[in-house]
Amino acid sequence: MITVNNLTKTYGKIVALKNVSLKFDDSHVIAIMGENGAGKTTLLKICTGILPFDQGQITVDGYSIVKNSIKAREQIGYLPEMPDMYERLTGREFLFYIASLRKLKDAESRINEITKMIGIYNFLDYEIGSYSKGMKQKISMTSAIMHNPNNLLLDEPVYGLDPLTSRVIQDFIKNKKGTTVIATHSTQLVEQIADLVYIIMRGQVIKFDEVKKLVSKHGSIEQAYFHIKDEIDA
Amino acid sequence: MLETTKIILTENTRSLIKKMKDAPILYILFTGMMFFSIYIFAFATFFLLRTETEFNITLEDTFFTIFFMFLLKSVADFYNNYVKSTQLSYALSTQTNQKKTIFEIFLSILLTQLIIWFSFSLFFLLALLTFRVDIGYPIEYMIFTLGVITAVCLGSSISINFFSPKRYRLLPNLILIGFYLQFRHPLYVVFTLPLAIIHVFWSIKNSKESHLFSKRKERLKERTQVKMRSLIKAIFYKETTVLWRDKLLFSFIFTSVTTGFFTGYFYLYGNDLLLPESLTEYLGDFLPSMFLFLGVFVVILYTAVFPALNLFLNEEKTMWIIRHLPVKNDTIIYGKTSALALCFLTSIPFVPYLSIFVGLEQFFYLFWFLIFSFIASIIISIPLGVKYVGKKSDIMLLYSVSMILLIVLGSMAIFATFIIEYIEYSYAIFILILLLELLILYISLKISSQILALKYN
């Protein structure tokens, strides 16, 4: 479970997030939607301890991301939107590197299991620099889930993936225990796997609701999104 | 028209402005040092013109130094902007003729090099004017400028053909460079400019396969053995693997050996070569020691400062990996710094090579000074590397660090000479200095760890 209280983040004069408070509960898949530059990626990066913030408190399973950052980060798996990795390492070396830093006990079997599941196993001994966008996404996804984290934060999790792998990832997210947060522009993905949705605009949460409720009220998440955006613009 | 050229030049300019805004102090420091260096070169020119030294830098020497500097820069620039470029696929996928796009990349490199040449040379000439040295040599200036253009043409075609599956296309480049080295006259370079232009155009015509070949080659790697490691070992292994695969270690060893050789040579014959007889009495003892010092300094720049800074400077886009993992900053700093032990090994050949000339009496002192300099480089470089994460291979940062190091090592060299001459148990003091330095290293790494930590309000 991740809780965010009165979070404010600025980049110079630009306010990326303003007094954001939200809660990512256990046993739910929670989607974050919003226009480009709304603050979705910034929010995920702050929750994982990658970016500092100006004001507020964040706890991950009760551990403060500031005061108990090591404990908090142990509970998190993170997939960035643009997974830049060490291009000179092979996929296998990179995953063992991450596993070593996470002190994972059954690393080899976990890596083999996940990479076979998402279809990158046969390419593990190529250098990451030679991978396509989708292949990098698969390696990064493996690194995010191999320690079976209680809190999974995924930024555009199926972007660049082939349809089969995309389906496998969606099934994995749906069946996973704990908290899963996905930041995405794909309304289709939100409808298929999310239970709850936060809509962020201009650095503020403007809507939080159940996906099912929004779909029954507006017909689809896409329609709901446009409706909410029109209301805000008006 | 010329969209690719414009976009590359715009991006380079904006990137420079952004860097200046991000680290203004660094850039002010660097600009100051750059102008200072040019001024010192001007002073050296003035000094050599006004004194009766046997050491004489000829016009040809200067021409070929500038020529090869621009040649190497063009090779690197063309490699980065074309052979290795990922952004290039956007331009290549448009309806514009691909050869035209590649020509425009060449043009942007040519323009950039000419801007660099004109700015630096004009400042140098202005500096010469302050020493009242006559600078009215328009023909020579034109020859130098044409030499720069030839260097850019040859450098670009070397870059295209070296990374091509058909490396025999490098033959014209090799013949031309061999010709220049054999006859050593700037006019031969200028006369062969049309040949260099024809060759670069022909290379551009056949250049697409270089880009594809380079990409294809990256995919072919042997299966590697990997296993779980402890935290520091895992970081050490990752860093050394990257160093190994970038083939940097071989260039470090090569530098150590050649610097050892040249330092030894100048140690023995430097006085005869460089000093006029009138000055031998005053500087005869100083010059050999200065060469030993400069030798160590050059080796350390290559094998310690450069890799130590890049340990963090290269992490720009991969910082998310370090930041999101449950690892203490101390552990990251120790793991990365430990990888520099491998770089230290590459600097060791310098001492035995130098000892061939210098003799074994100075072996202990030289080895001690090498260790001291290596640790001092780490002490200075790691905190600055952490502070300026993302400024990959930033020449300004490298330059500033090397200047700071020059002062630190220079002071220690003077102090060490004093110890050797006046103190009986100098060995014990040298060991004590190293122990003290290790303590400072520990403090430096702790500071680096603090800098690496995220700053919350």
Interface residues (C-beta under 8 A of the other chain):
Chain A: K45 T48 G49 I50 L51 P52 F53 D54 Q55 V66 I70 K71 R73 E74 I76 Y78 P80 M82 D84 M85 Y86 R88 L89 T90 R92 E93 F96 Y97 I98 A99 S100 L101 R102 K103 L104 A107 E108 D125 Y126 E127 G129 S130
Chain B: K215 E218 R219 K221 E222 R223 T224 V226 K227 M228 R229 S230 L231 K233 A234 I235 Y237 K238 T241 V242 R245 D246 K317 T318 M319 W320 I321 R323 H324 L325 P326 V327 K328 L454 K455 Y456 N457
